[in-house]
Each structure stands twice: as C-alpha cells, then as structure tokens.
C-alpha cells in the first residue's frame, strides 16, 4: 500500500480544500485535497487530508511543508495513519 495520503493539521478556520491543493501542488501532483468540516456548525475542524500522486511526492511534501506557514499558522504535515476502528 502506498503512503500518499497526508494529514494536515493546525489549519486556520478559513483554509479551504482549494487552498491546500494550491500549496501542495508546489511540490507535486495533488489527486485530492479536503478540509474536514463540522457537521453541526459547518465550520472547519482545523485539519484536512491531501493525497499526492506518488509516495515520493508525499515524502517531499512532508519535508518541505511540515512547519510551514499557511494563512498565519504553522501547519503540521504527516503521513496519514489508517483510521482506528471505533468502539
């Protein structure tokens, strides 16, 4: 399984999936970019996921973008872990 999906945390409330796509496109081909929204309020939950086209691009994105500034906040970029089963 390829590790091409990245977790992006500490996002400003105003960041959109398009914003993530634009930032990550600077280091490679983005196949998907989404900011998770709260179902009740419709507001950003402050994190999202970006999927890169290759594992090498994903690694490069982590190296280049983890700790970088996006709309005034230092973002966290890591390889996404599989979702834990809920109890």
C-alpha positions, -999 to +999 in steps of 0.1 A: +000+000+000+013+034-009+016+062+017+003+090-005-024+104+019-012+132+042-028+146+073-026+184+075-033+199+109-034+232+127-053+249+098-068+283+101-106+282+100-106+300+066-085+274+048-103+255+020-095+224+001-086+246-029-061+264-006-045+231+003-044+219-033-026+252-043+000+249-016+007+212-021+008+215-059+041+234-055+058+201-045+039+176-067+007+164-083-023+166-059-050+140-066-073+151-037-075+178-011-102+182+015-107+202+047-130+184+072-160+204+083-180+201+114-215+187+105-233+208+132-217+242+126-204+239+090-171+254+102-137+239+095-125+213+121-089+227+117-075+198+097-077+180+064-062+155+041-041+158+009-034+129-014-004+131-036+001+111-068+032+092-056+049+082-024+080+102-033+059+134-037+042+127-004+075+124+014+087+156-003+056+174+008+061+163+044+098+175+043+090+208+026+057+218+041+056+205+077+060+236+099+054+260+070+031+290+073-004+289+058-026+319+065-006+328+096-004+293+112+023+268+112+008+237+097+016+201+106+020+177+077+024+139+083+016+107+065-020+099+074-025+068+097-053+044+090-085+053+109-088+034+142-120+013+145-145+029+168-155+011+199 
